[in-house]
């Protein structure tokens, strides 16, 4: 009696093909599917926009900030960083303390201009800190 696999002509044809030919047939069958999938995507990034460093506009506030919080200034973490002392920042209609921290200037020669609180014509104004 013959085995079930010997009755199938497709099985006999597969046995007759060398391994390299079977791999080639499989690759040929996969190529159309691979053509439909995205391959390497190259995105073109736009040139960086020029950054203009100007003094920020003042924000009218309803009250002057509380007294500053005493802070411990830790050791300098590395070269090229500066200490930016903590300060109160006006956010959501109230003063929020932003802790002091070390920061790298955004470009060589940049100077940190600390925030300030002033009265202009009887109106309380907060001007946030910025790099110049």
Beta strands, then each sheet from edge to edge (+ up, - down):
strand 1: 59-60
strand 2: 81-84
strand 3: 87-91
strand 4: 94-98
strand 5: 101-104
strand 6: 112-113
strand 7: 116-120
strand 8: 123-127
strand 9: 130-131
sheet 1: 1+ 8- 7+
sheet 2: 2+ 5-
sheet 3: 3+ 4-
sheet 4: 6+ 9-
end
